[in-house]
Amino acid sequence: MQEVLIDHMRQLVSLSDEEAEIISSAFKEKQLKKKEYLLKKGDSSHYMRFISSGCLKVFSIDIDGNERILQFGVNGWWVNDLYGYLTGQPSSYFIQAITNSTVLQVHKNVLDQLFDQIPSLDRFWRIKIQNAYIALQERAMNLMRESAEERYARFISQYRDMEQSIPQYMIASYLGVTPEHLSAIRKKISKSKLS
């Protein structure tokens, strides 16, 4: 499992074999069963987490008790309540496994020590944090300017491998539409493919 993590990091920065070994030993494996929580609202988010297999969701519960999905995480992605992690505030989100999943996680204190020990790891995180910020802004802008059909098309291209594993009501929540609206969009797309 750690090889997937190291390969992922080496896509952005150079790591010697010794540095890779140090990083690998710092990340601990956590197995999650389907529907098991990795983080709950109010918990402290002290870990940075890499998904080596499976699919997870990051969500909140609105005032009416509805689930609002902010993000899905799939193989090779990072998942966390980044705000809680960086500020030390209790988590505002839940993170739950949609499928049986394996996560590699490292405690914030250990990661801070690794930054001092392995300078290229600091650069890796700077790039990842920048990319996460860009992705969050793009998501917010897309929710405001794109139609539901366009957001669904983007979803399909982004989560192509996992779309069939994610229940329709979760996809609808992520897109900001009702399950019925999503069903109508899917029917419309199916009809246009047949024409």
Residue pairs with C-beta under 8 A, 6 or more apart in sequence:
1 29
1 52
1 53
1 102
1 104
2 23
2 24
2 27
2 104
4 52
4 75
4 76
5 23
5 24
5 27
5 50
5 52
5 104
6 15
6 20
6 23
6 24
8 50
8 76
9 15
9 23
9 121
9 124
10 20
12 123
12 124
12 127
12 128
13 120
13 121
13 123
13 124
13 127
14 120
15 23
15 118
15 120
15 121
19 118
19 120
19 121
22 114
22 117
22 118
23 114
23 118
23 121
26 106
26 110
26 111
26 114
27 50
27 104
27 105
27 106
28 104
28 105
28 106
29 52
29 102
29 103
29 104
30 38
30 49
30 102
30 103
30 104
30 105
31 100
31 101
31 102
32 38
32 54
32 56
32 97
32 100
32 101
32 102
32 103
33 97
33 100
34 97
34 98
34 99
34 100
35 96
35 97
36 96
36 97
37 94
37 95
37 96
37 97
38 49
38 56
38 79
38 95
38 96
38 97
38 103
39 45
39 80
39 81
39 91
39 93
39 94
39 95
40 91
40 94
41 60
41 61
41 90
41 91
41 92
41 93
41 94
42 90
42 91
43 90
43 91
44 84
44 88
44 90
44 91
45 80
45 81
45 84
45 85
45 91
46 85
46 107
46 108
46 109
47 80
47 85
47 105
47 106
47 107
47 108
48 78
48 80
48 85
48 105
48 106
48 108
48 111
49 78
49 79
49 80
49 95
49 103
49 104
49 105
50 76
50 77
50 78
50 103
50 104
50 105
51 73
51 74
51 75
51 76
51 77
51 78
51 79
51 101
51 102
51 103
52 75
52 76
52 102
52 103
52 104
53 75
53 101
53 102
54 74
54 75
54 97
54 98
54 99
54 100
54 101
54 102
54 103
55 72
55 73
55 74
55 75
55 97
55 98
55 99
55 101
55 162
55 165
55 166
56 72
56 73
56 79
56 95
56 96
56 97
56 98
56 101
56 103
57 69
57 71
57 72
57 73
57 95
57 96
57 98
57 170
58 69
58 70
58 71
58 72
58 73
58 79
58 81
58 93
58 94
58 95
59 67
59 68
59 69
59 70
59 93
59 94
59 96
59 173
60 67
60 68
60 70
60 92
60 93
60 94
61 67
61 68
61 94
62 68
66 173
67 170
67 173
68 173
69 170
69 173
69 174
70 93
70 174
71 79
71 174
72 98
72 159
72 162
72 166
72 170
72 174
73 79
73 95
74 159
74 161
74 162
75 161
78 128
78 132
79 95
79 103
80 95
81 91
81 92
81 93
81 95
82 129
82 132
83 89
83 92
84 90
84 91
84 92
84 93
85 108
98 165
98 166
98 167
98 170
99 165
106 114
111 125
114 121
115 121
115 122
115 125
142 150
142 151
142 154
143 151
143 176
146 154
148 175
148 176
148 177
148 181
148 182
148 185
149 185
149 188
149 189
151 175
151 176
152 171
152 175
152 182
152 185
152 186
152 189
155 163
155 171
155 174
155 175
156 163
159 166
163 171
168 179
168 182
168 183
169 179
171 182
172 178
172 179
172 181
172 182
175 182
177 185
